Amino acid sequence: MTFTQEKTLAAKVRSDFPILDQEVDEKPLIYFDSAATSQKPLAVLNTLRNYYERDNANVHRGAHTLSIRATEAYEGARDKVAKFINAASRQEIVFTRNATEAINIVAYSWGLNHLKAGDEIILSVMEHHSNIVPWQIIAQKTGASIKYVGLTESEELDLEQFKSLICERTKIVAIAHVSNTLGCINPVEEIIAIAHQYGAKILIDACQSVPHMPINVQAMGCDWLVASGHKMLAPTGIGFLYGKQALLEEMPPFFGGGEMISEVYLDHFTCGELPHKFEAGTPAIGEAIALGAAVDYLTEIGLDNIHTYEEELTAYLFEKLESIPNLRIYGPKPTKDGKGRAALASFNVEGIHASDLSTLLDREGIAIRSGHHCTQPLHRLFDASGSARASLYFYNTCEEIDTFVKALKETIDFFNSVME
């Protein structure tokens, strides 16, 4: 297998990420935790610093130069995000703290006002807690019920079961585009088309897809889509909600306060126009501007290039991991060329706790995640308290995979020798 993209992509961008050029316990850092949060390139870091050093002022309400510059950069970032996912209008992009807040806005603003007893919500067993708990709260408040789509034998979303669950009582479907634990890429276009046939709305959790592959919300046809900036090279504390304009116009505001109003009287108020209706208070201005810089950076590299390179990494990672005895990888296997799943692998080793694995690997400078990855229902389905997860991004290399797998084998051998 050849990795032609590696010379032109990973090697090219590596120097843009200063955090990767360090040692942990006197070992070169290998960062395999990008599904939790990605690292930030200099272009993003410099943009954030430039805002606070040069343009720091509140947006929209000031007539002075700094406020004007801050407002232009902040709203310019919205334009960049809209173009990045091919939204029909900049008014369809609402800045949020993260994807969790975006889902809660939809759940409370739309769900609380449209769902009633007898209505049904469809989720899947692989959903992140942020796409389960809000709907459980709304179901309790409205009397609606939740149905869950299970998995196939290959541990992918069971599309046939979804087809059997959806009906005229279904009012909303909320599904992850890519599972943060299984790595499977769900057939969202088909799911969206089916949901709309029944008159149901659909929300897509795109946290694990927007940073890694081209997204076109108009072609996809979803009603809402959410993403977190910190998983796509941007700072923490910024994310976005995409919603079809007609839907957002219809939805009442979730937060009240400054910025989201048009007029305020002692006995009532009127809402501001989209998207400000959902952006109460002073926003994360610098973080939003830095999100725009992250979008510029990803666009310059090209999401097609990133996706192609990550497929090569995925194929190589699985080839190496599958050579380890008693290692159980969750989710579907990729094809030989790495297609069919994301560049991450959640796994357990028989007889060894996932947290013990990650702790010893950290001593080798290798950062992986252990735990339930905010998918406790999925782990219960597998009768596992948690799992270890290695998640890659376009700044990772095949050499890092080799080092990781070698260290993992040595760690397993160490535990086996202790237990003998």
Sine and cosine of phi, psi and omega as CSV:
sin_phi,cos_phi,sin_psi,cos_psi,sin_omega,cos_omega
0.00,0.00,0.73,-0.68,0.02,-1.00
-0.95,-0.31,0.49,-0.87,-0.04,-1.00
-0.84,-0.54,0.94,0.33,-0.07,-1.00
-0.89,0.45,-0.55,0.83,-0.04,-1.00
-0.92,0.38,-0.46,0.89,-0.11,-0.99
-0.86,0.50,-0.65,0.76,-0.05,-1.00
-0.93,0.37,-0.50,0.86,-0.08,-1.00
-0.99,-0.15,-0.21,0.98,-0.06,-1.00
-0.89,-0.46,-0.95,0.30,-0.07,-1.00
-0.85,0.53,-0.74,0.68,-0.01,-1.00
-0.91,0.42,-0.56,0.83,-0.02,-1.00
-0.93,0.36,-0.63,0.78,-0.12,-0.99
-1.00,-0.08,-0.22,0.98,-0.16,-0.99
-0.81,0.59,-0.67,0.74,-0.04,-1.00
-0.94,0.35,-0.20,0.98,0.04,-1.00
-0.97,0.24,-0.18,0.98,-0.09,-1.00
-0.88,-0.47,1.00,0.05,-0.11,-0.99
-0.88,0.48,-0.47,0.88,-0.04,-1.00
-0.89,0.45,-0.44,0.90,-0.04,-1.00
-0.97,0.25,-0.27,0.96,-0.02,-1.00
-1.00,-0.08,0.93,0.37,0.02,-1.00
-0.45,-0.89,0.17,-0.99,0.03,-1.00
-0.90,-0.43,0.53,-0.85,0.12,-0.99
-0.84,-0.54,0.87,-0.50,-0.09,-1.00
0.80,0.60,0.67,0.74,0.06,-1.00
0.90,0.43,0.39,0.92,0.09,-1.00
-0.85,-0.53,0.61,-0.79,0.03,-1.00
-0.85,0.52,0.74,-0.68,0.00,-1.00
-0.90,0.44,0.75,-0.66,0.19,-0.98
-0.88,-0.48,0.93,-0.37,-0.10,-1.00
-0.99,-0.15,0.97,-0.24,0.02,-1.00
-0.89,-0.45,0.77,0.64,-0.01,-1.00
-0.69,-0.72,0.58,0.82,-0.09,-1.00
-0.97,0.26,-0.31,0.95,0.08,-1.00
-0.94,0.35,-0.42,0.91,0.07,-1.00
-0.99,0.14,-0.77,0.64,0.13,-0.99
-0.33,-0.94,0.64,-0.77,-0.01,-1.00
-1.00,0.05,0.32,-0.95,0.12,-0.99
-0.99,0.13,0.24,-0.97,-0.15,-0.99
-0.91,-0.42,0.77,-0.64,0.04,-1.00
-0.97,0.24,0.30,-0.95,0.00,-1.00
-0.84,0.54,-0.58,0.82,-0.01,-1.00
-0.86,0.52,-0.60,0.80,0.02,-1.00
-0.97,0.23,-0.72,0.69,0.00,-1.00
-0.87,0.50,-0.68,0.73,0.00,-1.00
-0.93,0.38,-0.57,0.82,0.04,-1.00
-0.90,0.43,-0.68,0.73,0.01,-1.00
-0.90,0.43,-0.71,0.71,0.01,-1.00
-0.90,0.43,-0.65,0.76,-0.02,-1.00
-0.88,0.47,-0.64,0.77,0.02,-1.00
-0.87,0.49,-0.74,0.67,-0.07,-1.00
-0.96,0.27,-0.45,0.89,0.02,-1.00
-0.99,0.10,-0.46,0.89,-0.17,-0.99
-0.85,-0.52,-0.61,0.79,-0.19,-0.98
-0.87,-0.49,0.13,0.99,-0.13,-0.99
-0.85,0.53,0.93,-0.36,0.06,-1.00
-0.24,-0.97,0.33,-0.94,0.03,-1.00
-0.97,0.25,0.47,-0.88,-0.09,-1.00
-1.00,-0.06,0.36,-0.93,0.18,-0.98
0.95,0.30,-0.54,0.84,-0.18,-0.98
-0.98,-0.21,-0.09,1.00,-0.08,-1.00
-0.94,-0.34,0.53,-0.85,0.03,-1.00
-0.98,-0.21,-0.04,1.00,-0.04,-1.00
-0.99,0.10,0.22,-0.98,-0.16,-0.99
-0.86,0.51,-0.71,0.70,-0.05,-1.00
-0.89,0.46,-0.67,0.74,0.01,-1.00
-0.91,0.42,-0.63,0.78,0.03,-1.00
-0.90,0.44,-0.69,0.72,0.01,-1.00
-0.91,0.42,-0.68,0.74,0.01,-1.00
-0.89,0.45,-0.68,0.74,0.00,-1.00
-0.90,0.44,-0.69,0.72,0.01,-1.00
-0.88,0.47,-0.66,0.75,0.00,-1.00
-0.94,0.35,-0.65,0.76,0.00,-1.00
-0.90,0.44,-0.76,0.65,0.00,-1.00
-0.95,0.31,-0.47,0.88,0.10,-0.99
-0.90,0.44,-0.58,0.81,0.05,-1.00
-0.90,0.44,-0.59,0.81,0.04,-1.00
-0.89,0.45,-0.67,0.74,0.04,-1.00
-0.87,0.49,-0.64,0.77,0.00,-1.00
-0.90,0.43,-0.69,0.73,0.01,-1.00
-0.91,0.42,-0.68,0.73,0.02,-1.00
-0.86,0.52,-0.69,0.72,0.02,-1.00
-0.93,0.37,-0.60,0.80,-0.05,-1.00
-0.86,0.51,-0.63,0.77,-0.02,-1.00
-0.96,-0.29,0.14,0.99,0.02,-1.00
0.86,0.51,0.73,0.69,0.14,-0.99
-0.93,0.36,0.46,-0.89,-0.03,-1.00
-0.95,0.30,-0.41,0.91,-0.06,-1.00
-0.46,-0.89,0.51,-0.86,0.09,-1.00
-0.90,0.44,-0.40,0.92,0.02,-1.00
-0.93,0.36,-0.20,0.98,0.00,-1.00
-1.00,0.03,0.03,1.00,0.00,-1.00
-0.94,-0.34,0.90,-0.43,0.05,-1.00
-0.95,-0.32,0.83,-0.55,0.07,-1.00
-0.97,0.24,0.70,-0.71,0.02,-1.00
-0.75,-0.67,0.07,-1.00,0.08,-1.00
-0.95,0.32,-0.53,0.85,-0.09,-1.00
-0.11,-0.99,-0.02,-1.00,0.01,-1.00
-0.92,0.38,-0.54,0.84,0.02,-1.00
-0.86,0.51,-0.73,0.69,0.04,-1.00
-0.89,0.45,-0.63,0.78,0.00,-1.00
-0.88,0.47,-0.68,0.74,0.02,-1.00
-0.91,0.42,-0.66,0.76,0.01,-1.00
-0.89,0.45,-0.59,0.81,0.06,-1.00
-0.86,0.51,-0.72,0.69,0.01,-1.00
-0.91,0.41,-0.69,0.72,-0.05,-1.00
-0.88,0.48,-0.73,0.68,-0.06,-1.00
-0.99,0.16,-0.69,0.73,-0.09,-1.00
-0.96,0.27,-0.71,0.70,0.01,-1.00
-1.00,-0.02,-0.79,0.62,-0.11,-0.99
-0.88,0.48,-0.72,0.70,-0.04,-1.00
-0.90,0.43,-0.41,0.91,-0.06,-1.00
-0.98,-0.19,-0.09,1.00,-0.04,-1.00
-0.83,-0.55,-0.35,0.94,-0.04,-1.00
-1.00,-0.06,0.51,-0.86,0.02,-1.00
-0.53,-0.85,0.08,-1.00,0.02,-1.00
-0.84,0.54,0.72,-0.70,-0.02,-1.00
0.99,-0.14,-0.36,0.93,0.05,-1.00
-0.97,0.23,0.36,-0.93,-0.06,-1.00
-0.78,-0.62,0.58,-0.81,0.07,-1.00
-0.91,-0.42,0.71,-0.71,0.05,-1.00
-0.92,-0.39,0.83,-0.56,0.11,-0.99
-0.85,-0.53,-0.08,-1.00,0.13,-0.99
-0.82,-0.57,0.33,-0.94,-0.03,-1.00
-0.94,0.34,-0.24,0.97,-0.02,-1.00
-1.00,-0.03,0.03,1.00,-0.11,-0.99
-0.91,0.40,0.55,-0.83,0.18,-0.98
-0.90,0.45,0.52,-0.86,0.00,-1.00
-0.80,0.60,-0.52,0.86,-0.02,-1.00
-0.92,0.39,-0.30,0.96,0.05,-1.00
-0.94,-0.34,0.30,0.95,0.11,-0.99
-0.86,-0.51,-0.83,0.56,-0.14,-0.99
-0.86,0.51,-0.71,0.70,0.03,-1.00
-0.85,0.53,-0.62,0.79,-0.01,-1.00
-0.96,0.29,-0.53,0.85,0.10,-1.00
-0.90,0.43,-0.66,0.75,0.03,-1.00
-0.89,0.46,-0.71,0.70,-0.02,-1.00
-0.91,0.41,-0.62,0.79,0.03,-1.00
-0.89,0.46,-0.66,0.75,0.03,-1.00
-0.90,0.44,-0.62,0.78,-0.05,-1.00
-0.97,0.25,-0.51,0.86,-0.12,-0.99
-0.97,-0.26,-0.29,0.96,-0.09,-1.00
1.00,0.06,0.04,1.00,0.08,-1.00
-0.94,0.33,0.32,-0.95,0.00,-1.00
-0.88,-0.47,0.38,-0.93,-0.02,-1.00
-0.91,-0.41,0.71,-0.70,0.14,-0.99
-0.91,-0.41,0.57,-0.82,-0.04,-1.00
-0.88,-0.48,0.76,-0.65,0.10,-1.00
-0.99,0.13,0.75,-0.67,-0.02,-1.00
-1.00,-0.01,-0.34,-0.94,-0.08,-1.00
-0.91,-0.42,0.42,-0.91,0.15,-0.99
-0.99,0.14,0.05,-1.00,0.04,-1.00
-0.89,0.46,-0.47,0.89,0.03,-1.00
-1.00,0.07,0.13,0.99,0.06,-1.00
0.89,0.45,0.71,0.70,0.16,-0.99
-0.89,-0.46,0.22,-0.98,0.04,-1.00
-0.87,0.49,0.73,-0.68,-0.04,-1.00
-0.99,0.11,1.00,-0.04,-0.07,-1.00
-0.90,0.44,-0.59,0.81,0.01,-1.00
-0.91,0.41,-0.62,0.79,0.07,-1.00
-0.91,0.41,-0.64,0.77,0.06,-1.00
-0.83,0.55,-0.69,0.72,0.00,-1.00
-0.89,0.46,-0.52,0.85,-0.01,-1.00
-0.99,0.15,-0.39,0.92,-0.03,-1.00
-1.00,0.09,-0.59,0.81,-0.10,-0.99
-0.95,0.31,0.62,-0.78,-0.02,-1.00
-0.37,-0.93,-0.11,-0.99,-0.04,-1.00
-0.90,0.43,-0.35,0.94,0.03,-1.00
-0.98,0.18,-0.25,0.97,-0.01,-1.00
-0.95,0.32,0.83,-0.55,-0.02,-1.00
-0.95,-0.31,-0.47,0.88,0.02,-1.00
-0.49,-0.87,0.61,-0.79,0.11,-0.99
-0.88,-0.48,0.76,-0.65,0.02,-1.00
-0.79,-0.61,0.91,-0.41,-0.19,-0.98
-0.69,-0.72,0.61,-0.79,0.13,-0.99
-0.97,0.25,0.67,-0.74,0.10,-0.99
-0.93,0.36,-0.72,0.69,0.04,-1.00
-0.76,-0.65,0.76,-0.65,0.01,-1.00
-0.96,0.28,0.74,-0.67,0.01,-1.00
-0.98,0.22,-0.13,0.99,0.02,-1.00
-0.92,-0.39,-0.72,0.70,-0.04,-1.00
-1.00,0.08,-0.40,0.92,-0.02,-1.00
0.97,0.25,-0.01,1.00,-0.04,-1.00
-0.96,0.29,0.55,-0.83,0.04,-1.00
-0.98,-0.20,0.93,-0.36,-0.10,-0.99
-0.98,0.20,0.55,-0.84,-0.03,-1.00
-0.97,0.23,0.95,0.32,-0.17,-0.99
-0.91,0.40,-0.55,0.83,-0.01,-1.00
-0.88,0.48,-0.68,0.74,0.02,-1.00
-0.93,0.36,-0.65,0.76,0.02,-1.00
-0.88,0.47,-0.69,0.73,0.01,-1.00
-0.88,0.47,-0.71,0.70,-0.01,-1.00
-0.88,0.48,-0.67,0.74,0.00,-1.00
-0.91,0.41,-0.70,0.71,0.00,-1.00
-0.85,0.52,-0.68,0.73,-0.03,-1.00
-0.93,0.36,-0.47,0.88,0.08,-1.00
-0.88,0.48,-0.51,0.86,0.01,-1.00
-0.99,-0.10,0.10,0.99,0.02,-1.00
0.98,0.22,0.23,0.97,-0.01,-1.00
-1.00,0.04,0.50,-0.87,0.14,-0.99
-1.00,0.07,0.34,-0.94,0.00,-1.00
-0.62,-0.78,0.71,-0.70,0.04,-1.00
-0.92,-0.40,0.73,-0.69,0.01,-1.00
-0.93,-0.36,0.83,-0.55,0.15,-0.99
-1.00,0.10,0.96,-0.29,-0.10,-0.99
-0.95,-0.30,0.39,0.92,-0.04,-1.00
-0.85,0.53,-0.59,0.81,-0.06,-1.00
-0.99,-0.17,0.12,0.99,0.03,-1.00
-0.89,-0.45,-0.66,0.75,-0.03,-1.00
-0.81,0.58,-0.62,0.79,0.00,-1.00
-0.97,0.25,-0.20,0.98,-0.25,-0.97
-0.86,-0.51,-0.29,0.96,-0.08,-1.00
-0.48,-0.88,0.40,-0.92,0.00,-1.00
-0.89,0.46,0.68,-0.73,0.02,-1.00
-0.82,-0.57,0.76,-0.65,0.01,-1.00
-0.77,-0.64,0.99,-0.13,-0.12,-0.99
-0.92,0.39,-0.49,0.87,0.02,-1.00
-0.94,0.34,-0.67,0.74,0.05,-1.00
-0.93,0.36,-0.61,0.79,0.00,-1.00
-0.91,0.41,-0.69,0.72,0.05,-1.00
1.00,0.03,0.17,0.98,-0.03,-1.00
-0.93,0.37,0.39,-0.92,0.04,-1.00
-1.00,0.10,-0.62,0.78,0.08,-1.00
-0.66,-0.75,0.45,-0.89,0.10,-1.00
-0.57,-0.82,0.65,-0.76,-0.04,-1.00
-0.80,-0.60,0.48,-0.88,0.05,-1.00
-0.42,-0.91,0.40,-0.92,0.04,-1.00
-0.94,-0.35,0.74,-0.67,-0.04,-1.00
-0.89,0.45,-0.59,0.81,-0.12,-0.99
-0.93,0.37,-0.24,0.97,0.08,-1.00
-1.00,-0.02,-0.07,1.00,-0.04,-1.00
-0.79,-0.61,0.67,0.74,0.12,-0.99
0.99,0.16,-0.11,0.99,-0.04,-1.00
-1.00,0.00,0.15,-0.99,0.04,-1.00
-0.92,0.39,0.19,-0.98,0.17,-0.99
-0.96,0.28,0.27,-0.96,0.07,-1.00
0.99,0.11,0.21,0.98,0.05,-1.00
-0.61,-0.79,0.68,-0.73,0.08,-1.00
-0.41,-0.91,-0.18,-0.98,0.03,-1.00
-0.48,-0.88,0.45,-0.89,0.14,-0.99
-0.92,-0.40,0.83,-0.56,0.21,-0.98
-0.99,-0.14,0.70,-0.72,0.11,-0.99
-0.57,-0.82,0.57,-0.82,0.10,-1.00
-0.85,0.52,0.68,-0.73,-0.15,-0.99
-0.84,0.54,-0.66,0.75,-0.03,-1.00
-0.89,0.46,-0.60,0.80,0.02,-1.00
-0.93,0.36,-0.71,0.70,0.00,-1.00
-0.90,0.43,-0.58,0.82,0.05,-1.00
-0.88,0.47,-0.62,0.79,-0.07,-1.00
-0.97,0.25,-0.51,0.86,-0.10,-1.00
-0.96,0.28,0.70,-0.71,0.09,-1.00
-0.96,0.29,0.35,-0.94,0.02,-1.00
-0.91,0.42,0.51,-0.86,0.02,-1.00
-1.00,-0.05,-0.69,0.72,0.05,-1.00
-0.96,-0.27,0.58,-0.81,0.07,-1.00
-0.91,-0.42,0.47,-0.88,0.02,-1.00
0.50,-0.87,-0.46,-0.89,0.05,-1.00
-0.95,0.30,0.28,-0.96,0.11,-0.99
0.98,0.19,-0.56,0.83,-0.07,-1.00
-1.00,-0.04,0.14,0.99,-0.10,-0.99
-0.95,-0.32,0.31,-0.95,0.23,-0.97
-0.97,-0.23,-0.82,0.58,0.04,-1.00
-0.67,-0.74,0.57,-0.82,0.06,-1.00
-0.81,-0.58,0.77,-0.64,0.07,-1.00
-0.86,-0.51,0.13,-0.99,-0.02,-1.00
-0.92,0.40,-0.42,0.91,-0.07,-1.00
-0.90,-0.43,-0.05,1.00,0.03,-1.00
-0.20,-0.98,0.11,-0.99,0.07,-1.00
-0.59,-0.81,0.31,-0.95,0.14,-0.99
-0.87,-0.49,0.57,-0.82,-0.07,-1.00
-0.98,0.21,0.48,-0.88,0.15,-0.99
-0.97,0.23,0.09,-1.00,0.00,-1.00
-0.97,0.23,0.28,-0.96,0.10,-0.99
-0.91,0.42,0.53,-0.85,-0.04,1.00
-1.00,-0.02,0.07,1.00,-0.14,-0.99
-0.92,0.40,-0.33,0.94,0.03,-1.00
-0.83,0.56,-0.47,0.88,-0.04,-1.00
-0.96,-0.28,0.16,0.99,-0.07,-1.00
-0.87,-0.50,0.91,0.42,-0.03,-1.00
-0.94,0.33,0.60,-0.80,0.09,-1.00
0.98,0.18,0.03,-1.00,0.04,-1.00
-0.93,0.37,0.83,-0.56,-0.05,-1.00
-0.99,0.15,0.05,-1.00,0.10,-0.99
-0.98,0.17,0.99,0.16,-0.19,-0.98
-0.91,0.42,-0.83,0.56,-0.01,-1.00
-0.86,0.50,-0.64,0.77,-0.02,-1.00
-0.92,0.40,-0.63,0.77,0.03,-1.00
-0.91,0.41,-0.67,0.74,0.03,-1.00
-0.89,0.46,-0.65,0.76,0.04,-1.00
-0.92,0.39,-0.54,0.84,0.12,-0.99
-0.87,0.49,-0.65,0.76,0.07,-1.00
-0.87,0.49,-0.62,0.78,0.05,-1.00
-0.92,0.40,-0.60,0.80,0.05,-1.00
-0.90,0.43,-0.66,0.75,0.06,-1.00
-0.88,0.48,-0.68,0.73,0.06,-1.00
-0.85,0.52,-0.70,0.72,-0.04,-1.00
-0.90,0.44,-0.74,0.68,0.01,-1.00
-0.90,0.43,-0.62,0.78,0.01,-1.00
-0.91,0.41,-0.64,0.77,0.00,-1.00
-0.90,0.43,-0.66,0.75,0.05,-1.00
-0.93,0.36,-0.69,0.72,-0.02,-1.00
0.98,-0.19,0.87,-0.49,0.00,-1.00
-0.90,0.44,-0.51,0.86,0.07,-1.00
-0.89,0.45,-0.68,0.74,0.02,-1.00
-0.90,0.43,-0.67,0.74,0.03,-1.00
-0.88,0.48,-0.73,0.68,-0.05,-1.00
-0.90,0.44,-0.68,0.74,0.00,-1.00
-0.90,0.44,-0.69,0.72,0.01,-1.00
-0.91,0.42,-0.66,0.75,0.00,-1.00
-0.92,0.40,-0.50,0.86,0.10,-1.00
-0.89,0.45,-0.64,0.77,0.04,-1.00
-0.91,0.42,-0.67,0.74,0.06,-1.00
-0.88,0.47,-0.66,0.75,0.00,-1.00
-0.87,0.48,-0.73,0.68,0.01,-1.00
-0.86,0.50,-0.68,0.73,-0.03,-1.00
-0.93,0.36,-0.67,0.74,0.02,-1.00
-0.86,0.51,-0.72,0.69,-0.04,-1.00
-0.94,0.34,-0.60,0.80,0.05,-1.00
-0.84,0.54,-0.66,0.75,-0.02,-1.00
-0.97,0.25,-0.69,0.72,-0.04,-1.00
-0.91,0.41,-0.59,0.81,-0.05,-1.00
-0.94,0.34,-0.15,0.99,0.06,-1.00
-1.00,0.07,-0.06,1.00,-0.05,-1.00
-1.00,-0.08,0.84,-0.54,0.00,-1.00
-0.91,0.42,0.53,-0.85,0.11,-0.99
0.87,0.49,0.41,0.91,0.06,-1.00
-0.97,-0.25,0.85,-0.53,-0.09,-1.00
-0.96,-0.28,0.93,-0.37,0.02,-1.00
-0.99,-0.10,0.73,-0.69,-0.01,-1.00
-1.00,-0.02,0.58,-0.81,0.03,-1.00
0.99,-0.14,0.09,-1.00,-0.06,-1.00
-0.95,0.31,0.43,-0.90,0.11,-0.99
-0.98,0.21,0.61,-0.79,0.10,-0.99
-0.96,0.26,0.27,-0.96,0.15,-0.99
-0.94,0.34,0.12,-0.99,-0.02,-1.00
-0.87,0.49,-0.46,0.89,0.04,-1.00
-0.99,-0.11,0.25,0.97,0.14,-0.99
1.00,0.10,0.13,0.99,-0.03,-1.00
-0.99,0.13,0.40,-0.92,0.11,-0.99
0.98,-0.21,-0.14,0.99,0.06,-1.00
-0.35,-0.94,0.19,-0.98,-0.03,-1.00
-0.99,0.15,0.21,-0.98,-0.03,-1.00
-0.99,0.11,0.88,0.48,0.06,-1.00
-0.52,-0.85,0.43,-0.90,0.02,-1.00
-0.62,-0.78,0.89,-0.46,0.14,-0.99
-0.99,-0.12,0.72,-0.69,-0.13,-0.99
-0.47,-0.88,0.31,-0.95,0.17,-0.99
-0.73,-0.69,0.47,-0.88,0.08,-1.00
-0.92,-0.40,0.78,-0.63,-0.07,-1.00
-0.81,0.58,0.81,-0.58,0.08,-1.00
0.99,0.11,0.00,1.00,-0.04,-1.00
-0.80,-0.60,0.77,-0.64,-0.01,-1.00
-0.96,0.29,0.62,-0.78,-0.05,-1.00
-0.87,0.50,-0.61,0.79,-0.01,-1.00
-0.93,0.37,-0.53,0.85,0.07,-1.00
-0.92,0.40,-0.65,0.76,0.05,-1.00
-0.87,0.50,-0.75,0.66,-0.07,-1.00
-0.92,0.38,-0.55,0.83,0.01,-1.00
-0.91,0.42,-0.70,0.71,0.00,-1.00
-0.95,0.31,-0.57,0.82,0.05,-1.00
-0.91,0.41,-0.55,0.84,0.05,-1.00
-0.87,0.49,-0.55,0.83,0.04,-1.00
-0.93,0.37,-0.28,0.96,0.09,-1.00
-0.99,-0.11,0.15,0.99,0.01,-1.00
0.99,0.12,0.21,0.98,-0.09,-1.00
-0.96,-0.28,0.88,-0.48,-0.04,-1.00
-0.99,-0.15,0.95,-0.31,0.17,-0.99
-0.83,-0.56,0.16,-0.99,-0.03,-1.00
-0.96,-0.29,0.52,-0.85,0.14,-0.99
-0.71,-0.71,0.51,-0.86,-0.03,-1.00
0.69,-0.73,-0.38,-0.93,-0.01,-1.00
-0.99,-0.14,-0.01,1.00,0.08,-1.00
0.82,0.58,0.53,0.85,-0.04,-1.00
0.86,0.51,0.53,0.85,0.09,-1.00
-0.72,-0.70,0.85,0.52,-0.01,-1.00
-0.88,0.48,-0.70,0.72,0.02,-1.00
-0.85,0.53,-0.61,0.79,0.02,-1.00
-0.92,0.40,-0.69,0.72,0.01,-1.00
-0.92,0.40,-0.57,0.82,0.08,-1.00
-0.90,0.44,-0.59,0.80,0.06,-1.00
-0.86,0.51,-0.57,0.82,0.02,-1.00
-1.00,0.00,0.06,1.00,-0.04,-1.00
0.83,0.56,0.69,0.73,0.00,-1.00
-0.77,-0.64,0.70,-0.71,0.02,-1.00
-0.96,0.28,-0.39,0.92,0.01,-1.00
-0.07,-1.00,-0.14,-0.99,0.03,-1.00
-0.42,-0.91,0.29,-0.96,0.15,-0.99
-1.00,-0.01,0.54,-0.84,-0.02,-1.00
-0.64,-0.76,0.81,-0.58,0.15,-0.99
-0.96,-0.27,0.86,-0.51,-0.02,-1.00
-0.80,-0.60,0.76,-0.65,-0.16,-0.99
-0.94,-0.35,0.32,-0.95,0.09,-1.00
-0.66,-0.75,0.00,-1.00,-0.14,-0.99
-0.94,0.35,-0.18,0.98,0.06,-1.00
-1.00,0.02,0.01,1.00,0.05,-1.00
-1.00,-0.02,0.31,-0.95,-0.11,-0.99
-0.76,-0.65,0.25,-0.97,0.06,-1.00
-0.92,0.39,-0.56,0.83,0.05,-1.00
-0.88,0.47,-0.61,0.80,0.06,-1.00
-0.91,0.42,-0.63,0.78,0.06,-1.00
-0.88,0.48,-0.70,0.72,0.03,-1.00
-0.85,0.53,-0.72,0.69,0.00,-1.00
-0.89,0.45,-0.68,0.73,0.02,-1.00
-0.88,0.48,-0.75,0.66,-0.04,-1.00
-0.91,0.41,-0.63,0.77,0.05,-1.00
-0.88,0.48,-0.72,0.69,0.01,-1.00
-0.91,0.41,-0.61,0.79,0.03,-1.00
-0.89,0.45,-0.70,0.71,0.04,-1.00
-0.88,0.48,-0.69,0.72,-0.01,-1.00
-0.91,0.42,-0.61,0.79,0.04,-1.00
-0.91,0.42,-0.69,0.73,0.03,-1.00
-0.89,0.46,-0.69,0.72,0.02,-1.00
-0.88,0.48,-0.63,0.78,0.02,-1.00
-0.89,0.46,-0.74,0.67,0.01,-1.00
-0.90,0.44,-0.65,0.76,0.02,-1.00
-0.89,0.46,-0.63,0.78,0.01,-1.00
-0.93,0.37,-0.57,0.82,0.02,-1.00
-0.93,0.37,-0.60,0.80,-0.07,-1.00
-0.99,0.17,-0.25,0.97,-0.01,-1.00
-0.96,0.29,0.00,0.00,0.00,0.00
